[in-house]
Amino acid sequence: MPNEAEGSGSVSAVVGSVGGAVGVDVDAGGLATLVPGAVSGAVSPAVAAVTDDGVVVPVVEPVRLGSDSWSFVHAAASMLATTATPTTDRRMAPMMPHRCHGPPIADRAGIVRGGAGSVGGVFLTDSFVLDELLDDLATLVSIESPSHDTAALERSALAVSALFERRLGTPATLVPSAAGPHVHWSDGADEPSVLLLGHHDTVFPAGTLRTRPFTVADGRATGPGAFDMKAGIVLAVHALAARRAAGHPVSGVECLFTSDEEVGSAASRALLEERAVACGSVLVLEPSADGGALKTGRKGCGTFEVSVTGRAAHAGLEPEKGANALVELAHQIVAISALGRPDEGTTVTPTVATAGTADNVVPASACVRVDVRIETADERRRVEQAMAALEAVDPDVQLEVTGDIGRPPMPESASTGLFETAGDVAMELGLEPLNGVFVGGGSDGNFTAALGVPTLDGLGAVGGGAHADHEWVDVASLEHRVVLLAALIGRLVDPDR
C-alpha cells in the first residue's frame, strides 16, 4: 500500500501491469510522470484515476492488475475527491520516467488506454480475457451449428442464451424460424440506440469437431466457426458485461444473432431489418478484415442457378437423338462469365456445375451455380436483367434461371459517422489507429445499410481463414476488441458523457 507523507504535493499510485506497476506523480502544474516498477498483484485502495480535467485521484476499491503494458485508468466512480492525499511511496524500483502532456486518456464510457483494459475503473484482467472469455468461446465452438441443421442450431442458440444469462444475468430470447432459432437479447429499453448484430450458424458440416476441436496454441484459437463468428458473439457479451461491472448502463443496447446468415438470411432478414430500424445504428460483430481493419463497405452479393433440361440418348449408338444439356451449359457458362466488369467491381463467377448420369449417355440435365458480387445498384440491375435474359443456343433444350442478388451493396457512406466515432474512441484509448476497408464479402450489415441505418462492420475477432480449415483467432487482440467495443457502445448509448 502506498505510504502517506505530508506535504509532498504529489500523487503516487499503481495504475497497471502484470509484471510490474506504474507510479504516477502529478506536480502542481498538472504534469504527470509515469514511473515503471516491480510491484505486482492486487494493490491498495489508493489506485490512481484520472478525471476529465486531468486531476489524478485515488479510487476507493482495490483493483487487480491485468496487463503487460502501462495505462492510465479513467474512473467514473469510486473517487474520493478531485484532489488526492499526497503520497510518496518509493518501494517501486524507479526506471526511466515518461512525461505526459495533453488531455487525460479517457473516453465517454470510462475506458482505459493501452494494453490494460479498464471499463469505468474496472480492469479487464488477464484471467478475465484469457480464461473466462476463452472458456466461453470454447463452449460455443464446441457446439456445432451448421446452417440448415435446425437441431444443432437449437443447441447452439441455447448455449448463446445461457452465455447472456451467465455474464449479464438475464437470458436471451430464442426467436423460432424455419432456419432454426435466432437469439435476441435486450435490456428492455423503450428507445434502444444500438444493435449488436451477427450470427451463430457456421459453414462447417456436423462432425468437423472430431478432426478439428477447439484449441488454443501459439497465440491462436482455432476450431470450426471460431473466427466467423463465434468469437464475435463472445466479444459482444463480454463488452456489455464489462460495462455493467463498471457501473455503466447497458440500456439502449440490443443483440441479435441469427441462424441463417451463411445461407442468405431468408428467415431472419425481416427481423434484423426491424430491429435495425428500431435501434437506429448497427455494429456488426463479423470478423475483422486483415490486420484488424474494420469493414466500412461491402459488395452486394447473390447466387443464381442455371438449369438445362435436354434429352437423353445412347452416346455411342444414336447421340443425334439426344439434346446434350452439358454442351448447352458450356455455352451458357461462357456467356455468364462475360457479364463480369472488374473495372466496376462486378464479378460473375460460375462456381459449381453438375451434369450427366453415365459416360455412355447424352446428358439430359445440367446445372451451374453462379456467384455474383457488385458494388452499385446499377450493376445489380444490369446483372439481374442479363441473367433473366439468357436464352438457349440449342432449340431442343429448356433453360431455367433462378436466384438474384439478395444482399444489396453496403456503401461506405453508411459507415462514415460510426467509423469516425470508433476512430476517436480508439485514439482516446491509446489503441492503434483504426483502418477501414471495402470488402467483397457480404453480411447482414448489407441489409441494414440499405435501409439507411448507420452500420459499421468487422468489429469482431482479429484473425483469418474464414470458412477454411485453418480459420484462427488472434488471442492477444481479444482484450483490445472488448475494450474498443465497450467504449464505442458507451459513446452511442450516452453520447453526452
Secondary structure, 3 states (H helix, E strand, C coil): CCCECCCCCCCCCCCCCCCCEEEEEECCCCCEEEEEECCCCECCCEEEEECCCCCEEEECCCCECCCCCCCCCCCCCCECCCCCCCECCCCCCCCCCEEECCCCCCCCCCECCCCCEEECCEEECHHHHHHHHHHHHHHHHCCCCECCCHHHHHHHHHHHHHHHHHHHCCCCEEECCCCCCEEEEECCCCCCCEEEEEECCECCCCCHHHHCCCEEECCEEECCCHHHHHHHHHHHHHHHHHHHHCCCCCCCEEEEEECCHHHCCCCCHHHHHHHHHHHCCEEECCCCCHHHCEEEEECEEEEEEEEEECECCECCCCHHHCECHHHHHHHHHHHHHCCCEHHHCEEEEEEEEEECCCCCECCCEEEEEEEEEECCHHHHHHHHHHHHCCCCCCCCCEEEEEEEEEECCECHHHCHHHHHHHHHHHHHHCCCCCCEEEECCCCCHHHHHHCCCCEEECCCCCEECCCCCCCEEEHHHHHHHHHHHHHHHHHHHCCCC
